[in-house]
Amino acid sequence: MSTSDERRRNTRVHFEATIDLSSGKKIFSGCKTQDLSLKGVFIHNVVDLQEGDICDLILHLSGGTDINLSMKGVVQRITNTGVGVHFTETDLDSFSHLRKIIYYNSENPDIIDESY
């Protein structure tokens, strides 16, 4: 396994949350995430998009308080179960929350700083 594969595996965490995705006139609300990293997310049940499509994302975190993370991204991978989106832009607050999610759900949180 190459170093990039290992890094991806170590920094991508299984994380189920609700996410909204919009790309042009296409809107997908209430979709579920499968996994998440500092650089992207895999989203179930998103169809009719193409690799390279630009999208806006809102990740809904629930718990003691409801928090919404806003990101912009590009569709990088399409499967028969959903799409992988690479983040191209994240505001500072959203990135901070995203980093904490990855840190607390990672098997090896120390590698997070090395991969970004």
Secondary structure, 3 states (H helix, E strand, C coil): CCHHHHHHHHHCEECCCEEEEEECCEEEEEEEEEEECCCEEEEECCCCCCCCCEEEEEEEECCCCCEEEEEEEEEEEECCCEEEEEEEEECHHHHHHHHHHHHHHCCCHHHHHHHC
